[in-house]
Amino acid sequence: MKRNRFFLSLLFMVLIVLFVILFFTWLGRENIKNDSAIREVAKEEVDKLFSLYNEGEYAEIYDLSCDSFKNATARKDFLTVMGTKMKIL
């Protein structure tokens, strides 16, 4: 009788562990779905920022009144900074 109780309790513990693993696996997949949604929104916002930058709204960030080489350097620096921010997201 004690052996049956032991095996039943062992089986019960194994089932609990399996359900916990299943729950955290499901939770991880839900977080991945949410992360992709957050990344899509972030990409849209960065695209808006680039369009504003191209229209000159953010021209004061860099001294864009210089020659074209400095303009290209400023744009490259801007893209590098934004690329770093996207990696953080």
PyMOL Python script that loads the backbone (N, CA, C, O; Angstrom):
from pymol import cmd

cmd.read_pdbstr("""\
ATOM      1  N   MET A   1       0.816  -1.195   0.000  1.00  0.00           N
ATOM      2  CA  MET A   1       0.000   0.000   0.000  1.00  0.00           C
ATOM      3  C   MET A   1       0.869   1.273   0.000  1.00  0.00           C
ATOM      4  O   MET A   1       0.566   2.260  -0.671  1.00  0.00           O
ATOM      5  N   LYS A   2       1.957   1.206   0.781  1.00  0.00           N
ATOM      6  CA  LYS A   2       2.838   2.365   0.826  1.00  0.00           C
ATOM      7  C   LYS A   2       3.526   2.579  -0.518  1.00  0.00           C
ATOM      8  O   LYS A   2       3.801   3.716  -0.902  1.00  0.00           O
ATOM      9  N   ARG A   3       3.806   1.494  -1.231  1.00  0.00           N
ATOM     10  CA  ARG A   3       4.442   1.624  -2.545  1.00  0.00           C
ATOM     11  C   ARG A   3       3.498   2.320  -3.517  1.00  0.00           C
ATOM     12  O   ARG A   3       3.934   3.152  -4.313  1.00  0.00           O
ATOM     13  N   ASN A   4       2.224   1.991  -3.461  1.00  0.00           N
ATOM     14  CA  ASN A   4       1.249   2.638  -4.344  1.00  0.00           C
ATOM     15  C   ASN A   4       1.160   4.135  -4.057  1.00  0.00           C
ATOM     16  O   ASN A   4       1.093   4.947  -4.980  1.00  0.00           O
ATOM     17  N   ARG A   5       1.159   4.492  -2.784  1.00  0.00           N
ATOM     18  CA  ARG A   5       1.112   5.913  -2.422  1.00  0.00           C
ATOM     19  C   ARG A   5       2.356   6.634  -2.931  1.00  0.00           C
ATOM     20  O   ARG A   5       2.278   7.743  -3.459  1.00  0.00           O
ATOM     21  N   PHE A   6       3.498   5.983  -2.761  1.00  0.00           N
ATOM     22  CA  PHE A   6       4.752   6.584  -3.216  1.00  0.00           C
ATOM     23  C   PHE A   6       4.722   6.818  -4.722  1.00  0.00           C
ATOM     24  O   PHE A   6       5.074   7.904  -5.184  1.00  0.00           O
ATOM     25  N   PHE A   7       4.311   5.821  -5.488  1.00  0.00           N
ATOM     26  CA  PHE A   7       4.268   5.967  -6.941  1.00  0.00           C
ATOM     27  C   PHE A   7       3.213   6.980  -7.381  1.00  0.00           C
ATOM     28  O   PHE A   7       3.422   7.731  -8.333  1.00  0.00           O
ATOM     29  N   LEU A   8       2.082   6.995  -6.684  1.00  0.00           N
ATOM     30  CA  LEU A   8       1.058   7.994  -7.013  1.00  0.00           C
ATOM     31  C   LEU A   8       1.552   9.410  -6.717  1.00  0.00           C
ATOM     32  O   LEU A   8       1.339  10.326  -7.512  1.00  0.00           O
ATOM     33  N   SER A   9       2.205   9.582  -5.579  1.00  0.00           N
ATOM     34  CA  SER A   9       2.729  10.915  -5.259  1.00  0.00           C
ATOM     35  C   SER A   9       3.844  11.304  -6.235  1.00  0.00           C
ATOM     36  O   SER A   9       3.944  12.465  -6.629  1.00  0.00           O
ATOM     37  N   LEU A  10       4.679  10.341  -6.624  1.00  0.00           N
ATOM     38  CA  LEU A  10       5.724  10.609  -7.606  1.00  0.00           C
ATOM     39  C   LEU A  10       5.121  10.977  -8.959  1.00  0.00           C
ATOM     40  O   LEU A  10       5.578  11.912  -9.615  1.00  0.00           O
ATOM     41  N   LEU A  11       4.105  10.244  -9.368  1.00  0.00           N
ATOM     42  CA  LEU A  11       3.415  10.549 -10.620  1.00  0.00           C
ATOM     43  C   LEU A  11       2.766  11.928 -10.561  1.00  0.00           C
ATOM     44  O   LEU A  11       2.813  12.681 -11.533  1.00  0.00           O
ATOM     45  N   PHE A  12       2.172  12.251  -9.440  1.00  0.00           N
ATOM     46  CA  PHE A  12       1.541  13.562  -9.264  1.00  0.00           C
ATOM     47  C   PHE A  12       2.583  14.685  -9.371  1.00  0.00           C
ATOM     48  O   PHE A  12       2.329  15.708 -10.007  1.00  0.00           O
ATOM     49  N   MET A  13       3.750  14.493  -8.751  1.00  0.00           N
ATOM     50  CA  MET A  13       4.807  15.508  -8.825  1.00  0.00           C
ATOM     51  C   MET A  13       5.324  15.663 -10.254  1.00  0.00           C
ATOM     52  O   MET A  13       5.584  16.780 -10.702  1.00  0.00           O
ATOM     53  N   VAL A  14       5.473  14.562 -10.963  1.00  0.00           N
ATOM     54  CA  VAL A  14       5.928  14.626 -12.351  1.00  0.00           C
ATOM     55  C   VAL A  14       4.913  15.375 -13.206  1.00  0.00           C
ATOM     56  O   VAL A  14       5.293  16.179 -14.057  1.00  0.00           O
ATOM     57  N   LEU A  15       3.635  15.117 -12.988  1.00  0.00           N
ATOM     58  CA  LEU A  15       2.599  15.832 -13.739  1.00  0.00           C
ATOM     59  C   LEU A  15       2.619  17.327 -13.433  1.00  0.00           C
ATOM     60  O   LEU A  15       2.448  18.149 -14.334  1.00  0.00           O
ATOM     61  N   ILE A  16       2.824  17.674 -12.186  1.00  0.00           N
ATOM     62  CA  ILE A  16       2.896  19.095 -11.823  1.00  0.00           C
ATOM     63  C   ILE A  16       4.085  19.755 -12.520  1.00  0.00           C
ATOM     64  O   ILE A  16       3.962  20.859 -13.049  1.00  0.00           O
ATOM     65  N   VAL A  17       5.229  19.084 -12.519  1.00  0.00           N
ATOM     66  CA  VAL A  17       6.413  19.635 -13.187  1.00  0.00           C
ATOM     67  C   VAL A  17       6.154  19.796 -14.682  1.00  0.00           C
ATOM     68  O   VAL A  17       6.543  20.805 -15.270  1.00  0.00           O
ATOM     69  N   LEU A  18       5.507  18.822 -15.296  1.00  0.00           N
ATOM     70  CA  LEU A  18       5.197  18.924 -16.725  1.00  0.00           C
ATOM     71  C   LEU A  18       4.251  20.087 -17.015  1.00  0.00           C
ATOM     72  O   LEU A  18       4.429  20.807 -17.997  1.00  0.00           O
ATOM     73  N   PHE A  19       3.244  20.267 -16.156  1.00  0.00           N
ATOM     74  CA  PHE A  19       2.329  21.393 -16.354  1.00  0.00           C
ATOM     75  C   PHE A  19       3.036  22.731 -16.168  1.00  0.00           C
ATOM     76  O   PHE A  19       2.749  23.689 -16.885  1.00  0.00           O
ATOM     77  N   VAL A  20       3.953  22.800 -15.216  1.00  0.00           N
ATOM     78  CA  VAL A  20       4.712  24.044 -15.014  1.00  0.00           C
ATOM     79  C   VAL A  20       5.575  24.337 -16.242  1.00  0.00           C
ATOM     80  O   VAL A  20       5.634  25.476 -16.704  1.00  0.00           O
ATOM     81  N   ILE A  21       6.243  23.311 -16.767  1.00  0.00           N
ATOM     82  CA  ILE A  21       7.060  23.492 -17.972  1.00  0.00           C
ATOM     83  C   ILE A  21       6.191  23.919 -19.147  1.00  0.00           C
ATOM     84  O   ILE A  21       6.564  24.811 -19.909  1.00  0.00           O
ATOM     85  N   LEU A  22       5.047  23.290 -19.289  1.00  0.00           N
ATOM     86  CA  LEU A  22       4.127  23.646 -20.369  1.00  0.00           C
ATOM     87  C   LEU A  22       3.645  25.086 -20.231  1.00  0.00           C
ATOM     88  O   LEU A  22       3.561  25.815 -21.219  1.00  0.00           O
ATOM     89  N   PHE A  23       3.328  25.494 -19.002  1.00  0.00           N
ATOM     90  CA  PHE A  23       2.855  26.857 -18.768  1.00  0.00           C
ATOM     91  C   PHE A  23       3.923  27.883 -19.145  1.00  0.00           C
ATOM     92  O   PHE A  23       3.627  28.860 -19.833  1.00  0.00           O
ATOM     93  N   PHE A  24       5.170  27.666 -18.696  1.00  0.00           N
ATOM     94  CA  PHE A  24       6.216  28.637 -18.999  1.00  0.00           C
ATOM     95  C   PHE A  24       6.591  28.630 -20.476  1.00  0.00           C
ATOM     96  O   PHE A  24       6.993  29.660 -21.019  1.00  0.00           O
ATOM     97  N   THR A  25       6.462  27.487 -21.125  1.00  0.00           N
ATOM     98  CA  THR A  25       6.687  27.446 -22.572  1.00  0.00           C
ATOM     99  C   THR A  25       5.626  28.273 -23.286  1.00  0.00           C
ATOM    100  O   THR A  25       5.944  29.050 -24.186  1.00  0.00           O
ATOM    101  N   TRP A  26       4.380  28.109 -22.894  1.00  0.00           N
ATOM    102  CA  TRP A  26       3.286  28.897 -23.479  1.00  0.00           C
ATOM    103  C   TRP A  26       3.486  30.380 -23.196  1.00  0.00           C
ATOM    104  O   TRP A  26       3.294  31.219 -24.076  1.00  0.00           O
ATOM    105  N   LEU A  27       3.871  30.698 -21.964  1.00  0.00           N
ATOM    106  CA  LEU A  27       4.087  32.094 -21.589  1.00  0.00           C
ATOM    107  C   LEU A  27       5.219  32.706 -22.407  1.00  0.00           C
ATOM    108  O   LEU A  27       5.130  33.865 -22.812  1.00  0.00           O
ATOM    109  N   GLY A  28       6.281  31.943 -22.654  1.00  0.00           N
ATOM    110  CA  GLY A  28       7.381  32.433 -23.482  1.00  0.00           C
ATOM    111  C   GLY A  28       6.944  32.708 -24.900  1.00  0.00           C
ATOM    112  O   GLY A  28       7.373  33.691 -25.503  1.00  0.00           O
ATOM    113  N   ARG A  29       6.094  31.852 -25.443  1.00  0.00           N
ATOM    114  CA  ARG A  29       5.604  32.081 -26.806  1.00  0.00           C
ATOM    115  C   ARG A  29       4.712  33.309 -26.864  1.00  0.00           C
ATOM    116  O   ARG A  29       4.750  34.048 -27.848  1.00  0.00           O
ATOM    117  N   GLU A  30       3.915  33.542 -25.841  1.00  0.00           N
ATOM    118  CA  GLU A  30       3.082  34.747 -25.808  1.00  0.00           C
ATOM    119  C   GLU A  30       3.957  35.992 -25.756  1.00  0.00           C
ATOM    120  O   GLU A  30       3.664  36.987 -26.419  1.00  0.00           O
ATOM    121  N   ASN A  31       5.030  35.941 -24.971  1.00  0.00           N
ATOM    122  CA  ASN A  31       5.932  37.092 -24.893  1.00  0.00           C
ATOM    123  C   ASN A  31       6.606  37.351 -26.226  1.00  0.00           C
ATOM    124  O   ASN A  31       6.815  38.506 -26.598  1.00  0.00           O
ATOM    125  N   ILE A  32       6.950  36.292 -26.956  1.00  0.00           N
ATOM    126  CA  ILE A  32       7.569  36.468 -28.271  1.00  0.00           C
ATOM    127  C   ILE A  32       6.594  37.156 -29.215  1.00  0.00           C
ATOM    128  O   ILE A  32       6.991  38.028 -29.988  1.00  0.00           O
ATOM    129  N   LYS A  33       5.314  36.771 -29.160  1.00  0.00           N
ATOM    130  CA  LYS A  33       4.311  37.433 -30.001  1.00  0.00           C
ATOM    131  C   LYS A  33       4.214  38.906 -29.646  1.00  0.00           C
ATOM    132  O   LYS A  33       4.143  39.757 -30.532  1.00  0.00           O
ATOM    133  N   ASN A  34       4.211  39.213 -28.346  1.00  0.00           N
ATOM    134  CA  ASN A  34       4.123  40.606 -27.919  1.00  0.00           C
ATOM    135  C   ASN A  34       5.374  41.380 -28.313  1.00  0.00           C
ATOM    136  O   ASN A  34       5.283  42.545 -28.699  1.00  0.00           O
ATOM    137  N   ASP A  35       6.543  40.747 -28.222  1.00  0.00           N
ATOM    138  CA  ASP A  35       7.777  41.421 -28.617  1.00  0.00           C
ATOM    139  C   ASP A  35       7.756  41.789 -30.091  1.00  0.00           C
ATOM    140  O   ASP A  35       8.210  42.868 -30.473  1.00  0.00           O
ATOM    141  N   SER A  36       7.230  40.896 -30.918  1.00  0.00           N
ATOM    142  CA  SER A  36       7.186  41.218 -32.345  1.00  0.00           C
ATOM    143  C   SER A  36       6.233  42.381 -32.598  1.00  0.00           C
ATOM    144  O   SER A  36       6.490  43.211 -33.470  1.00  0.00           O
ATOM    145  N   ALA A  37       5.142  42.451 -31.847  1.00  0.00           N
ATOM    146  CA  ALA A  37       4.225  43.582 -31.995  1.00  0.00           C
ATOM    147  C   ALA A  37       4.901  44.880 -31.559  1.00  0.00           C
ATOM    148  O   ALA A  37       4.741  45.917 -32.203  1.00  0.00           O
ATOM    149  N   ILE A  38       5.650  44.816 -30.470  1.00  0.00           N
ATOM    150  CA  ILE A  38       6.365  46.001 -29.994  1.00  0.00           C
ATOM    151  C   ILE A  38       7.411  46.426 -31.016  1.00  0.00           C
ATOM    152  O   ILE A  38       7.591  47.618 -31.264  1.00  0.00           O
ATOM    153  N   ARG A  39       8.099  45.454 -31.609  1.00  0.00           N
ATOM    154  CA  ARG A  39       9.102  45.781 -32.621  1.00  0.00           C
ATOM    155  C   ARG A  39       8.465  46.432 -33.845  1.00  0.00           C
ATOM    156  O   ARG A  39       9.043  47.350 -34.428  1.00  0.00           O
ATOM    157  N   GLU A  40       7.288  45.970 -34.238  1.00  0.00           N
ATOM    158  CA  GLU A  40       6.608  46.573 -35.392  1.00  0.00           C
ATOM    159  C   GLU A  40       6.259  48.031 -35.107  1.00  0.00           C
ATOM    160  O   GLU A  40       6.453  48.899 -35.958  1.00  0.00           O
ATOM    161  N   VAL A  41       5.742  48.296 -33.906  1.00  0.00           N
ATOM    162  CA  VAL A  41       5.405  49.677 -33.540  1.00  0.00           C
ATOM    163  C   VAL A  41       6.671  50.528 -33.505  1.00  0.00           C
ATOM    164  O   VAL A  41       6.668  51.671 -33.962  1.00  0.00           O
ATOM    165  N   ALA A  42       7.751  49.972 -32.962  1.00  0.00           N
ATOM    166  CA  ALA A  42       9.009  50.724 -32.902  1.00  0.00           C
ATOM    167  C   ALA A  42       9.524  51.026 -34.301  1.00  0.00           C
ATOM    168  O   ALA A  42      10.020  52.123 -34.554  1.00  0.00           O
ATOM    169  N   LYS A  43       9.412  50.062 -35.214  1.00  0.00           N
ATOM    170  CA  LYS A  43       9.852  50.300 -36.589  1.00  0.00           C
ATOM    171  C   LYS A  43       9.028  51.399 -37.239  1.00  0.00           C
ATOM    172  O   LYS A  43       9.569  52.237 -37.960  1.00  0.00           O
ATOM    173  N   GLU A  44       7.721  51.402 -36.987  1.00  0.00           N
ATOM    174  CA  GLU A  44       6.870  52.461 -37.549  1.00  0.00           C
ATOM    175  C   GLU A  44       7.284  53.825 -37.012  1.00  0.00           C
ATOM    176  O   GLU A  44       7.337  54.803 -37.758  1.00  0.00           O
ATOM    177  N   GLU A  45       7.577  53.886 -35.708  1.00  0.00           N
ATOM    178  CA  GLU A  45       7.981  55.163 -35.118  1.00  0.00           C
ATOM    179  C   GLU A  45       9.325  55.627 -35.676  1.00  0.00           C
ATOM    180  O   GLU A  45       9.519  56.818 -35.919  1.00  0.00           O
ATOM    181  N   VAL A  46      10.245  54.697 -35.878  1.00  0.00           N
ATOM    182  CA  VAL A  46      11.540  55.069 -36.453  1.00  0.00           C
ATOM    183  C   VAL A  46      11.359  55.546 -37.886  1.00  0.00           C
ATOM    184  O   VAL A  46      12.020  56.493 -38.313  1.00  0.00           O
ATOM    185  N   ASP A  47      10.466  54.898 -38.632  1.00  0.00           N
ATOM    186  CA  ASP A  47      10.192  55.357 -39.997  1.00  0.00           C
ATOM    187  C   ASP A  47       9.630  56.773 -39.994  1.00  0.00           C
ATOM    188  O   ASP A  47       9.994  57.589 -40.841  1.00  0.00           O
ATOM    189  N   LYS A  48       8.739  57.071 -39.041  1.00  0.00           N
ATOM    190  CA  LYS A  48       8.209  58.434 -38.927  1.00  0.00           C
ATOM    191  C   LYS A  48       9.332  59.418 -38.615  1.00  0.00           C
ATOM    192  O   LYS A  48       9.387  60.519 -39.162  1.00  0.00           O
ATOM    193  N   LEU A  49      10.229  58.992 -37.719  1.00  0.00           N
ATOM    194  CA  LEU A  49      11.339  59.863 -37.352  1.00  0.00           C
ATOM    195  C   LEU A  49      12.247  60.123 -38.544  1.00  0.00           C
ATOM    196  O   LEU A  49      12.709  61.248 -38.738  1.00  0.00           O
ATOM    197  N   PHE A  50      12.508  59.087 -39.350  1.00  0.00           N
ATOM    198  CA  PHE A  50      13.323  59.275 -40.546  1.00  0.00           C
ATOM    199  C   PHE A  50      12.641  60.216 -41.525  1.00  0.00           C
ATOM    200  O   PHE A  50      13.304  61.050 -42.142  1.00  0.00           O
ATOM    201  N   SER A  51      11.338  60.099 -41.675  1.00  0.00           N
ATOM    202  CA  SER A  51      10.649  60.993 -42.608  1.00  0.00           C
ATOM    203  C   SER A  51      10.711  62.434 -42.112  1.00  0.00           C
ATOM    204  O   SER A  51      10.887  63.355 -42.909  1.00  0.00           O
ATOM    205  N   LEU A  52      10.569  62.637 -40.799  1.00  0.00           N
ATOM    206  CA  LEU A  52      10.706  63.989 -40.250  1.00  0.00           C
ATOM    207  C   LEU A  52      12.130  64.505 -40.429  1.00  0.00           C
ATOM    208  O   LEU A  52      12.347  65.679 -40.727  1.00  0.00           O
ATOM    209  N   TYR A  53      13.090  63.611 -40.244  1.00  0.00           N
ATOM    210  CA  TYR A  53      14.493  64.000 -40.421  1.00  0.00           C
ATOM    211  C   TYR A  53      14.751  64.412 -41.863  1.00  0.00           C
ATOM    212  O   TYR A  53      15.437  65.402 -42.114  1.00  0.00           O
ATOM    213  N   ASN A  54      14.213  63.670 -42.793  1.00  0.00           N
ATOM    214  CA  ASN A  54      14.409  63.996 -44.203  1.00  0.00           C
ATOM    215  C   ASN A  54      13.710  65.292 -44.580  1.00  0.00           C
ATOM    216  O   ASN A  54      14.151  65.988 -45.495  1.00  0.00           O
ATOM    217  N   GLU A  55      12.623  65.627 -43.885  1.00  0.00           N
ATOM    218  CA  GLU A  55      11.921  66.880 -44.162  1.00  0.00           C
ATOM    219  C   GLU A  55      12.604  68.071 -43.504  1.00  0.00           C
ATOM    220  O   GLU A  55      12.234  69.218 -43.757  1.00  0.00           O
ATOM    221  N   GLY A  56      13.590  67.809 -42.667  1.00  0.00           N
ATOM    222  CA  GLY A  56      14.321  68.902 -42.039  1.00  0.00           C
ATOM    223  C   GLY A  56      13.878  69.241 -40.639  1.00  0.00           C
ATOM    224  O   GLY A  56      14.408  70.178 -40.042  1.00  0.00           O
ATOM    225  N   GLU A  57      12.916  68.505 -40.091  1.00  0.00           N
ATOM    226  CA  GLU A  57      12.443  68.803 -38.743  1.00  0.00           C
ATOM    227  C   GLU A  57      13.540  68.572 -37.698  1.00  0.00           C
ATOM    228  O   GLU A  57      13.597  69.268 -36.683  1.00  0.00           O
ATOM    229  N   TYR A  58      14.402  67.594 -37.956  1.00  0.00           N
ATOM    230  CA  TYR A  58      15.464  67.286 -37.011  1.00  0.00           C
ATOM    231  C   TYR A  58      16.817  67.762 -37.519  1.00  0.00           C
ATOM    232  O   TYR A  58      17.851  67.244 -37.099  1.00  0.00           O
ATOM    233  N   ALA A  59      16.821  68.730 -38.409  1.00  0.00           N
ATOM    234  CA  ALA A  59      18.077  69.225 -38.980  1.00  0.00           C
ATOM    235  C   ALA A  59      18.944  69.891 -37.922  1.00  0.00           C
ATOM    236  O   ALA A  59      20.164  69.953 -38.074  1.00  0.00           O
ATOM    237  N   GLU A  60      18.334  70.389 -36.854  1.00  0.00           N
ATOM    238  CA  GLU A  60      19.128  71.063 -35.834  1.00  0.00           C
ATOM    239  C   GLU A  60      19.929  70.086 -34.981  1.00  0.00           C
ATOM    240  O   GLU A  60      20.789  70.507 -34.207  1.00  0.00           O
ATOM    241  N   ILE A  61      19.661  68.794 -35.109  1.00  0.00           N
ATOM    242  CA  ILE A  61      20.459  67.813 -34.370  1.00  0.00           C
ATOM    243  C   ILE A  61      21.906  67.870 -34.851  1.00  0.00           C
ATOM    244  O   ILE A  61      22.836  67.787 -34.049  1.00  0.00           O
ATOM    245  N   TYR A  62      22.087  68.009 -36.128  1.00  0.00           N
ATOM    246  CA  TYR A  62      23.414  68.083 -36.730  1.00  0.00           C
ATOM    247  C   TYR A  62      23.545  69.398 -37.483  1.00  0.00           C
ATOM    248  O   TYR A  62      22.553  70.014 -37.871  1.00  0.00           O
ATOM    249  N   ASP A  63      24.766  69.806 -37.677  1.00  0.00           N
ATOM    250  CA  ASP A  63      25.008  70.999 -38.483  1.00  0.00           C
ATOM    251  C   ASP A  63      24.950  70.590 -39.944  1.00  0.00           C
ATOM    252  O   ASP A  63      25.965  70.230 -40.540  1.00  0.00           O
ATOM    253  N   LEU A  64      23.763  70.646 -40.513  1.00  0.00           N
ATOM    254  CA  LEU A  64      23.565  70.187 -41.882  1.00  0.00           C
ATOM    255  C   LEU A  64      23.769  71.305 -42.900  1.00  0.00           C
ATOM    256  O   LEU A  64      23.507  71.117 -44.088  1.00  0.00           O
ATOM    257  N   SER A  65      24.232  72.462 -42.442  1.00  0.00           N
ATOM    258  CA  SER A  65      24.464  73.560 -43.376  1.00  0.00           C
ATOM    259  C   SER A  65      25.828  73.447 -44.051  1.00  0.00           C
ATOM    260  O   SER A  65      26.190  74.302 -44.859  1.00  0.00           O
ATOM    261  N   CYS A  66      26.584  72.404 -43.726  1.00  0.00           N
ATOM    262  CA  CYS A  66      27.911  72.212 -44.316  1.00  0.00           C
ATOM    263  C   CYS A  66      27.795  71.557 -45.682  1.00  0.00           C
ATOM    264  O   CYS A  66      26.703  71.401 -46.229  1.00  0.00           O
ATOM    265  N   ASP A  67      28.942  71.181 -46.216  1.00  0.00           N
ATOM    266  CA  ASP A  67      28.950  70.565 -47.545  1.00  0.00           C
ATOM    267  C   ASP A  67      28.332  69.163 -47.500  1.00  0.00           C
ATOM    268  O   ASP A  67      27.995  68.653 -46.432  1.00  0.00           O
ATOM    269  N   SER A  68      28.192  68.562 -48.668  1.00  0.00           N
ATOM    270  CA  SER A  68      27.480  67.287 -48.767  1.00  0.00           C
ATOM    271  C   SER A  68      28.208  66.156 -48.040  1.00  0.00           C
ATOM    272  O   SER A  68      27.565  65.213 -47.578  1.00  0.00           O
ATOM    273  N   PHE A  69      29.528  66.233 -47.931  1.00  0.00           N
ATOM    274  CA  PHE A  69      30.257  65.181 -47.220  1.00  0.00           C
ATOM    275  C   PHE A  69      29.875  65.172 -45.742  1.00  0.00           C
ATOM    276  O   PHE A  69      29.669  64.109 -45.155  1.00  0.00           O
ATOM    277  N   LYS A  70      29.781  66.354 -45.145  1.00  0.00           N
ATOM    278  CA  LYS A  70      29.394  66.413 -43.735  1.00  0.00           C
ATOM    279  C   LYS A  70      27.933  66.025 -43.558  1.00  0.00           C
ATOM    280  O   LYS A  70      27.566  65.424 -42.548  1.00  0.00           O
ATOM    281  N   ASN A  71      27.105  66.363 -44.528  1.00  0.00           N
ATOM    282  CA  ASN A  71      25.710  65.923 -44.456  1.00  0.00           C
ATOM    283  C   ASN A  71      25.619  64.402 -44.460  1.00  0.00           C
ATOM    284  O   ASN A  71      24.877  63.809 -43.677  1.00  0.00           O
ATOM    285  N   ALA A  72      26.386  63.783 -45.353  1.00  0.00           N
ATOM    286  CA  ALA A  72      26.371  62.318 -45.421  1.00  0.00           C
ATOM    287  C   ALA A  72      26.901  61.717 -44.127  1.00  0.00           C
ATOM    288  O   ALA A  72      26.388  60.701 -43.659  1.00  0.00           O
ATOM    289  N   THR A  73      27.931  62.340 -43.543  1.00  0.00           N
ATOM    290  CA  THR A  73      28.476  61.852 -42.275  1.00  0.00           C
ATOM    291  C   THR A  73      27.444  61.978 -41.167  1.00  0.00           C
ATOM    292  O   THR A  73      27.295  61.072 -40.347  1.00  0.00           O
ATOM    293  N   ALA A  74      26.732  63.098 -41.138  1.00  0.00           N
ATOM    294  CA  ALA A  74      25.706  63.295 -40.113  1.00  0.00           C
ATOM    295  C   ALA A  74      24.593  62.268 -40.265  1.00  0.00           C
ATOM    296  O   ALA A  74      24.119  61.716 -39.273  1.00  0.00           O
ATOM    297  N   ARG A  75      24.176  62.010 -41.491  1.00  0.00           N
ATOM    298  CA  ARG A  75      23.128  61.004 -41.706  1.00  0.00           C
ATOM    299  C   ARG A  75      23.606  59.620 -41.292  1.00  0.00           C
ATOM    300  O   ARG A  75      22.854  58.844 -40.702  1.00  0.00           O
ATOM    301  N   LYS A  76      24.868  59.313 -41.606  1.00  0.00           N
ATOM    302  CA  LYS A  76      25.416  58.011 -41.221  1.00  0.00           C
ATOM    303  C   LYS A  76      25.443  57.883 -39.701  1.00  0.00           C
ATOM    304  O   LYS A  76      25.076  56.839 -39.161  1.00  0.00           O
ATOM    305  N   ASP A  77      25.876  58.937 -39.005  1.00  0.00           N
ATOM    306  CA  ASP A  77      25.882  58.919 -37.540  1.00  0.00           C
ATOM    307  C   ASP A  77      24.467  58.759 -36.999  1.00  0.00           C
ATOM    308  O   ASP A  77      24.253  58.013 -36.043  1.00  0.00           O
ATOM    309  N   PHE A  78      23.514  59.439 -37.590  1.00  0.00           N
ATOM    310  CA  PHE A  78      22.122  59.350 -37.161  1.00  0.00           C
ATOM    311  C   PHE A  78      21.608  57.925 -37.327  1.00  0.00           C
ATOM    312  O   PHE A  78      20.954  57.390 -36.432  1.00  0.00           O
ATOM    313  N   LEU A  79      21.903  57.313 -38.467  1.00  0.00           N
ATOM    314  CA  LEU A  79      21.458  55.940 -38.705  1.00  0.00           C
ATOM    315  C   LEU A  79      22.144  54.975 -37.751  1.00  0.00           C
ATOM    316  O   LEU A  79      21.532  53.999 -37.318  1.00  0.00           O
ATOM    317  N   THR A  80      23.402  55.229 -37.417  1.00  0.00           N
ATOM    318  CA  THR A  80      24.112  54.370 -36.469  1.00  0.00           C
ATOM    319  C   THR A  80      23.474  54.453 -35.094  1.00  0.00           C
ATOM    320  O   THR A  80      23.273  53.430 -34.440  1.00  0.00           O
ATOM    321  N   VAL A  81      23.154  55.658 -34.651  1.00  0.00           N
ATOM    322  CA  VAL A  81      22.513  55.838 -33.343  1.00  0.00           C
ATOM    323  C   VAL A  81      21.151  55.163 -33.324  1.00  0.00           C
ATOM    324  O   VAL A  81      20.814  54.476 -32.360  1.00  0.00           O
ATOM    325  N   MET A  82      20.372  55.349 -34.370  1.00  0.00           N
ATOM    326  CA  MET A  82      19.044  54.735 -34.411  1.00  0.00           C
ATOM    327  C   MET A  82      19.151  53.216 -34.501  1.00  0.00           C
ATOM    328  O   MET A  82      18.318  52.508 -33.935  1.00  0.00           O
ATOM    329  N   GLY A  83      20.158  52.706 -35.200  1.00  0.00           N
ATOM    330  CA  GLY A  83      20.362  51.261 -35.261  1.00  0.00           C
ATOM    331  C   GLY A  83      20.679  50.695 -33.887  1.00  0.00           C
ATOM    332  O   GLY A  83      20.219  49.608 -33.537  1.00  0.00           O
ATOM    333  N   THR A  84      21.472  51.437 -33.100  1.00  0.00           N
ATOM    334  CA  THR A  84      21.785  51.005 -31.743  1.00  0.00           C
ATOM    335  C   THR A  84      20.530  50.997 -30.886  1.00  0.00           C
ATOM    336  O   THR A  84      20.329  50.079 -30.091  1.00  0.00           O
ATOM    337  N   LYS A  85      19.684  52.008 -31.038  1.00  0.00           N
ATOM    338  CA  LYS A  85      18.440  52.051 -30.264  1.00  0.00           C
ATOM    339  C   LYS A  85      17.512  50.915 -30.652  1.00  0.00           C
ATOM    340  O   LYS A  85      16.820  50.372 -29.791  1.00  0.00           O
ATOM    341  N   MET A  86      17.479  50.545 -31.910  1.00  0.00           N
ATOM    342  CA  MET A  86      16.620  49.434 -32.337  1.00  0.00           C
ATOM    343  C   MET A  86      17.122  48.113 -31.771  1.00  0.00           C
ATOM    344  O   MET A  86      16.322  47.224 -31.478  1.00  0.00           O
ATOM    345  N   LYS A  87      18.441  47.969 -31.613  1.00  0.00           N
ATOM    346  CA  LYS A  87      18.974  46.743 -31.020  1.00  0.00           C
ATOM    347  C   LYS A  87      18.541  46.615 -29.573  1.00  0.00           C
ATOM    348  O   LYS A  87      18.312  45.509 -29.084  1.00  0.00           O
ATOM    349  N   ILE A  88      18.427  47.747 -28.883  1.00  0.00           N
ATOM    350  CA  ILE A  88      17.982  47.725 -27.489  1.00  0.00           C
ATOM    351  C   ILE A  88      16.541  47.254 -27.409  1.00  0.00           C
ATOM    352  O   ILE A  88      16.174  46.520 -26.491  1.00  0.00           O
ATOM    353  N   LEU A  89      15.719  47.675 -28.372  1.00  0.00           N
ATOM    354  CA  LEU A  89      14.325  47.247 -28.369  1.00  0.00           C
ATOM    355  C   LEU A  89      14.253  45.775 -28.647  1.00  0.00           C
ATOM    356  O   LEU A  89      13.161  45.207 -28.689  1.00  0.00           O
TER     357      LEU A  89
END
""", "prot")
cmd.dss("prot")
cmd.show_as("cartoon", "prot")
cmd.util.cbc("prot")
cmd.orient("prot")
